[in-house]
Amino acid sequence: MPAADTSTAPADQKLKPLYPSLSSWVSTHFVPMYRRTLGGEFRWCAQWWHHGEAISRLTALWYAWEAMRLQGATGMALWYRDHLDHQLPVLLGPRGPFYQCTENEHLTPHEARVDPAPAGWLAPDQGPFAATEA
Protein backbone atom coordinates (compact mmCIF):
# COMPACT_ATOMS: atom_id res chain seq x y z
CA MET A 1 0.00 0.00 0.00
CA PRO A 2 1.45 3.42 -0.93
CA ALA A 3 2.43 5.70 1.91
CA ALA A 4 0.19 8.68 2.63
CA ASP A 5 1.25 11.95 1.00
CA THR A 6 2.66 14.09 3.79
CA SER A 7 4.25 16.77 1.61
CA THR A 8 3.50 20.41 2.27
CA ALA A 9 3.01 21.36 -1.39
CA PRO A 10 -0.05 23.52 -2.08
CA ALA A 11 -3.18 21.57 -2.99
CA ASP A 12 -3.25 22.90 -6.56
CA GLN A 13 0.19 21.38 -7.18
CA LYS A 14 -0.84 17.96 -5.80
CA LEU A 15 -4.00 17.61 -7.87
CA LYS A 16 -2.70 17.39 -11.40
CA PRO A 17 -4.86 15.77 -14.05
CA LEU A 18 -4.13 12.13 -14.75
CA TYR A 19 -4.28 12.93 -18.48
CA PRO A 20 -2.35 16.05 -19.55
CA SER A 21 -4.64 16.93 -22.47
CA LEU A 22 -8.00 16.23 -24.02
CA SER A 23 -6.29 14.41 -26.87
CA SER A 24 -4.50 12.04 -24.52
CA TRP A 25 -7.71 11.34 -22.55
CA VAL A 26 -9.64 10.61 -25.74
CA SER A 27 -6.98 8.40 -27.34
CA THR A 28 -5.80 6.46 -24.28
CA HIS A 29 -8.93 6.34 -22.11
CA PHE A 30 -12.19 7.27 -23.82
CA VAL A 31 -11.88 5.41 -27.14
CA PRO A 32 -10.39 2.17 -25.74
CA MET A 33 -12.75 2.10 -22.72
CA TYR A 34 -16.12 3.05 -24.20
CA ARG A 35 -16.08 1.08 -27.45
CA ARG A 36 -19.25 0.43 -29.37
CA THR A 37 -19.86 -1.44 -32.60
CA LEU A 38 -19.78 1.37 -35.13
CA GLY A 39 -22.27 2.01 -37.89
CA GLY A 40 -26.00 2.48 -37.66
CA GLU A 41 -26.72 3.51 -34.08
CA PHE A 42 -23.15 4.51 -33.18
CA ARG A 43 -20.87 6.82 -35.15
CA TRP A 44 -17.25 7.88 -34.63
CA CYS A 45 -14.82 10.00 -36.61
CA ALA A 46 -11.10 9.32 -36.29
CA GLN A 47 -10.66 13.06 -36.88
CA TRP A 48 -12.90 13.93 -33.94
CA TRP A 49 -10.96 17.16 -33.39
CA HIS A 50 -12.59 18.58 -36.56
CA HIS A 51 -15.99 18.58 -34.83
CA GLY A 52 -16.57 21.53 -32.51
CA GLU A 53 -19.48 19.93 -30.70
CA ALA A 54 -17.45 16.78 -30.11
CA ILE A 55 -14.56 18.82 -28.70
CA SER A 56 -16.95 20.61 -26.35
CA ARG A 57 -18.70 17.44 -25.17
CA LEU A 58 -15.47 15.45 -24.79
CA THR A 59 -13.86 18.31 -22.88
CA ALA A 60 -16.81 18.43 -20.49
CA LEU A 61 -16.56 14.66 -20.00
CA TRP A 62 -12.80 14.81 -19.44
CA TYR A 63 -12.98 17.67 -16.92
CA ALA A 64 -15.77 15.96 -15.00
CA TRP A 65 -13.91 12.62 -15.12
CA GLU A 66 -10.71 14.21 -13.75
CA ALA A 67 -12.63 15.87 -10.89
CA MET A 68 -14.83 12.92 -10.00
CA ARG A 69 -12.07 10.31 -10.05
CA LEU A 70 -10.65 12.09 -7.01
CA GLN A 71 -13.89 11.86 -5.03
CA GLY A 72 -13.48 8.20 -4.25
CA ALA A 73 -16.44 6.13 -3.02
CA THR A 74 -19.19 6.84 -5.56
CA GLY A 75 -17.45 9.57 -7.57
CA MET A 76 -17.04 7.51 -10.72
CA ALA A 77 -20.53 5.99 -10.43
CA LEU A 78 -21.91 9.52 -10.36
CA TRP A 79 -19.76 10.42 -13.37
CA TYR A 80 -21.27 7.55 -15.33
CA ARG A 81 -24.81 8.44 -14.31
CA ASP A 82 -24.63 12.23 -14.53
CA HIS A 83 -22.18 12.67 -17.40
CA LEU A 84 -21.25 9.71 -19.59
CA ASP A 85 -24.68 8.06 -19.74
CA HIS A 86 -26.15 11.30 -21.07
CA GLN A 87 -23.32 12.37 -23.40
CA LEU A 88 -22.41 9.05 -25.02
CA PRO A 89 -25.68 8.52 -26.95
CA VAL A 90 -25.60 12.15 -28.11
CA LEU A 91 -21.91 12.13 -29.03
CA LEU A 92 -21.95 8.79 -30.85
CA GLY A 93 -25.58 8.89 -31.94
CA PRO A 94 -26.86 8.74 -35.52
CA ARG A 95 -27.66 12.48 -35.45
CA GLY A 96 -24.70 13.52 -33.29
CA PRO A 97 -21.61 15.43 -34.39
CA PHE A 98 -20.22 12.45 -36.34
CA TYR A 99 -23.43 11.65 -38.21
CA GLN A 100 -21.88 12.22 -41.66
CA CYS A 101 -18.61 10.45 -40.88
CA THR A 102 -17.49 6.88 -40.67
CA GLU A 103 -14.58 5.61 -38.65
CA ASN A 104 -12.47 5.75 -41.82
CA GLU A 105 -13.79 8.91 -43.46
CA HIS A 106 -14.19 12.44 -42.13
CA LEU A 107 -16.76 14.63 -43.85
CA THR A 108 -16.80 18.30 -42.97
CA PRO A 109 -20.05 19.03 -41.14
CA HIS A 110 -22.49 21.32 -42.92
CA GLU A 111 -22.87 24.56 -40.98
CA ALA A 112 -26.18 26.36 -40.91
CA ARG A 113 -26.21 29.78 -42.53
CA VAL A 114 -26.61 32.74 -40.18
CA ASP A 115 -27.86 36.11 -41.38
CA PRO A 116 -27.25 39.08 -39.06
CA ALA A 117 -30.38 40.61 -37.54
CA PRO A 118 -31.31 43.92 -39.20
CA ALA A 119 -30.30 47.05 -37.33
CA GLY A 120 -32.94 47.93 -34.74
CA TRP A 121 -34.64 44.53 -35.03
CA LEU A 122 -33.65 43.63 -31.49
CA ALA A 123 -34.23 46.43 -29.05
CA PRO A 124 -30.95 47.45 -27.39
CA ASP A 125 -32.42 46.91 -23.93
CA GLN A 126 -33.20 43.20 -24.48
CA GLY A 127 -31.16 40.53 -22.84
CA PRO A 128 -28.92 40.31 -19.80
CA PHE A 129 -25.89 41.94 -21.48
CA ALA A 130 -27.61 45.01 -22.89
CA ALA A 131 -25.85 48.31 -22.35
CA THR A 132 -27.52 50.73 -19.95
CA GLU A 133 -27.54 54.47 -20.32
CA ALA A 134 -26.03 56.45 -17.49
Helices and strands as residue ranges (DSSP letters): H 11-14, H 22-25, I 26-30, H 31-33, G 48-50, H 52-69, H 75-79, I 80-84, H 85-92
